[in-house]
């Protein structure tokens, strides 16, 4: 009887658990669908696909957080203005148009409130007209017309719909002067162009590609190991009150210092967790800690987060995979404001039962451990920063402003009184009073510069410094250790600070920090600041920071520690020439060795270090496509030919981008190895406006700036430039400075003018030019370009040129074989 009752009880429990799980799953699915509905106008098909593939609420929550992060216009601030603006518009839109299929709702969400709205009757239909006037984020006047029916959601009027607003026969519709004005505007824009206007109004700007490298962030902490570790979770606020800097510490717990022993014996420990505000996750994090150089005594694991003042819940998990043990803790977290007192007493819920006794605040020993690292944080200090220019490419005379932050409570003698400007290491001028603005001549053509500003007190002592890379290129990947500083002596601890300049369309995977040769911490997300405890015998040494992209590429910086003298830097330039060697028929020639080649730089023969074929060398490629109005009938065959070219050309380690241009360039797809993403970008091509060929070419050249290896821009256009602010000479100069090969395809261009200029651009950069009559010849031109890119030699030599300055150095490659010639760049800037 008992066996039967127990079986029935277990069966009922099983049914209950299954019903609970099904109910929870339905609730999660409902919540997920609701979010997808809310962001439907914004989310890309690829983002939707990845979101729907996620299995857990924590993974989807992490996805939502990342979804908004990549759209944040000012990621350096705690606020996400894009998310706030969207959620405010969404609340408004739901109140005004309950049906998600109403086109007015979508247009409002993407474009905001129109400047004028009116309703009119025309040919028996009710039409609603929205007008956006030129202004912030709106370049041109835009008029949109909606079919409004009480029984159906409103839909956008398009060319070809009835009534035909472009017709002059609808005089009865134009009794309303405003309706007549709107119809006149539509008629002047033209049928095809108006449909482009409508499509633009319902299409959201694409964010940079990020889903391919998305990693589900830390879910709610949970015990995963067989053994639980007694430990404590502390927080501290080492900075100035109200600045939002939170230091989180996982410290050894009583009675046994198991975490301390882990730190000494285990190679890798992982810390992960999240921070909640109410039920919403506002931050997630993951760190790896390695065995550091030997120190005396137990040390906590410490890391830092930045939060707005307020009440939060902190969840943290520490894992030791080698030992199969973990600690799980959570606590309430109150981040103080400027007026609130900073409290750091812990609230701990350990995985294992802890003694029922009051937990002390952060111990004095731990405070002393980080006292040296924290000294500069708590002290008031003046600061400055250079305001970045608004444009991505700048040239000519430009104003640069430096904003100075006074330190509260310090006398005038310890504040910044004047600011000195330098450009590329050359002193320019000093401003002795605000506003600290300098008019700086950057030259006629965009080129890379480093602008620096130093703030000094009345004695001339430098109190703060900032620098800014100008025209550095979209693919610049660099690491800079801001702290430790050269010339400063560190005894017990320091707060390493790292600045990473990552390529626009690449995902930063992690930053690793080393003390000497020992890796001590890995940071998988900003902020890239980390308190480090130095070895007990801290002497001369070094700190190294290595940043990795998701594709495995890395960049690093090294700072000497406690060195009495600054390190000497040797500038040894190894020149690499990507060169095609062809016979008289243009066929690639194989088997060329260094003994058959001569490299001349400014007429002087150079000693060749290496010659190698580069069939498999990673390629960074931009397909630059003219989508001005004249390209409208050619867009579909152009799209197909470009896509076929990318499919044939790209190897697994290659990356390509799609940049389109009419009046201005637009990155349709950033550098990616995902052919599906490239196909989606090409499929969205629409023709409109004028042709800014040279502006767009310069933009594309600098977009590839900072990347290494084989680089090329494949340009396709059918018209003369009629909208650029830069000229052919500027484009040629930019091509020389960047060293990027240009392949030009001209469709039905006249023999003079643009054809001659494109041919010269290609020849000077080691590329080729093709001039075709129609789109049916595009495939042949693309096949020639593919063969060219995959049959190059890389010739390396160390320049013997000792000529000072930055003058252009002419280069020529000669082949000691009859009927064979070499094609490479015409020279370079040192």
Secondary structure by P-SEA (a helix, b strand, c coil): caaaaaaaaaaaaaaaaaaaaaaaaaaaaaaaaaaaaaacccccaaaaaaaaacccaaaaaaaaaaaaaaacccccccccaaaaaaaaaaaaaaacccccccaaaaaaaaccccccccccccccbbbbbbbbcccccccbbbbbbbbccccccbbbbcccccccccccccccccccaaaaaaaaaaaaacaaaaaaaaaaaacccccccccccccccccccccccccccbbbbbbbbccccccbbbbbbbccccccaaaaaaaacccbbbbbbcccccccccccbbbbbcccccccccccbbbbbbbccccbbbbbbbbcccccccccbbbbbbbccccbbbbccccccccccccccccccccaaaaaacccccccccccccccccccccccccccbbbbbbbbbbbccccccccccbbbbbccccccccccccccccccccccbbbbbbbbbbbbcccccccbbbbbbcccccccccccccccccccccccbbbbbbbbbccccccccbbbbbccccccccccccccbbbbbccccccccbbbbbbbcccccccbbbbbccccbbbbbbbbbbbbbbbbbbccccccccccccccbbbbcccbbbbbcccccccccbbbbbbbbbbccccccaaaaaaaaaaaaaaacccccbbbbbbbbcccccccccccccaaaaaaaaaacccccccaaaaaaaaaaaaacccccbbbbbbbbccccccccccaaaaaaaaaaacbbbbbbbccccccaaaaaaaaaaaaacbbbbbbccccaaaaaaaaaaaaaabbbbbbbbbccccccccbbbbbbbbccccbbbbccccccc
